[in-house]
Amino acid sequence: MKEKIKCFLIFAWDEITYGLRCALGKPSRMKRFIVISILGILFCIGYFYSIISSIYNTGKQDAKKEFLEFMHIEGLKLQQKQDSVDIIRNYELGIRN
């Protein structure tokens, strides 16, 4: 099985290099360097584009979520409870409830 895969990869590599040599002729070292540099730059641009677009789309989806609406809280109407201090003070002042 491993030998079949190895033979296929060797065959594929030979076909690719043969096709390139037919199209370009035998490239010099400088031409090969330029082609490899251009391909590397294109792959880097594609890589960074995919990262930036995924981050942008994630932020865009988060922005679509509904925001909570905050309202002013009205004062609570609490019933005052008389404690022992109020009872004594009211007794001394003569206030009846």
C-alpha positions in Angstrom: 0.0 0.0 0.0 2.8 2.4 0.9 4.6 1.6 -2.3 1.5 2.4 -4.4 1.2 5.8 -2.7 4.9 6.5 -3.1 4.7 5.6 -6.9 1.6 7.8 -7.3 3.3 10.8 -5.6 6.5 10.3 -7.7 4.3 10.1 -10.9 2.3 13.2 -9.9 5.6 15.1 -9.2 7.1 14.1 -12.5 3.9 15.2 -14.4 3.8 18.6 -12.6 7.5 19.3 -13.3 7.2 18.1 -16.9 4.2 20.4 -17.4 6.0 23.4 -16.0 9.2 22.7 -18.0 7.1 22.5 -21.2 5.4 25.8 -20.4 8.4 27.7 -19.1 11.4 25.9 -20.4 14.0 25.0 -18.0 13.9 27.8 -15.5 17.1 29.3 -14.1 17.7 29.6 -10.4 16.6 33.2 -10.4 13.3 32.4 -12.2 12.6 29.6 -9.7 13.3 31.9 -6.8 11.0 34.5 -8.2 8.2 32.0 -8.8 8.5 30.6 -5.3 8.6 34.1 -3.7 5.5 35.1 -5.6 3.6 32.0 -4.6 4.7 32.4 -0.9 3.5 36.0 -0.9 0.2 35.0 -2.4 -0.3 32.2 0.1 0.5 34.7 3.0 -2.0 37.2 1.6 -4.7 34.5 1.5 -3.8 33.3 5.0 -4.1 36.8 6.5 -7.2 37.5 4.5 -8.9 34.4 5.9 -7.9 35.3 9.5 -9.0 38.9 9.2 -12.3 38.1 7.5 -13.2 35.5 10.2 -12.4 37.9 13.0 -14.5 40.6 11.3 -17.5 38.2 10.7 -17.3 37.1 14.3 -17.5 40.7 15.5 -20.3 41.4 13.0 -22.4 38.5 14.3 -21.9 39.7 17.9 -23.1 43.1 17.0 -26.4 41.7 15.6 -27.4 40.4 19.0 -30.1 42.3 20.7 -28.8 44.8 23.2 -30.5 45.1 26.6 -32.4 48.3 27.1 -31.8 50.0 30.4 -34.6 52.1 32.0 -34.4 54.5 34.9 -35.3 52.8 38.2 -38.1 54.6 40.0 -37.7 55.1 43.7 -39.2 52.3 45.8 -42.1 53.3 48.0 -41.2 51.6 51.3 -43.5 51.5 54.2 -41.6 52.8 57.2 -41.5 50.5 60.1 -41.3 51.9 63.6 -38.5 50.5 65.7 -37.9 50.9 69.4 -36.1 54.2 69.1 -39.0 55.7 67.1 -41.5 54.5 69.7 -39.6 56.0 72.6 -39.1 59.3 70.7 -42.7 59.5 69.7 -43.8 58.8 73.3 -41.5 61.6 74.6 -42.8 64.0 72.0 -46.4 62.9 72.6 -47.0 61.8 69.0 -49.6 59.1 68.5 -49.9 56.9 65.5 
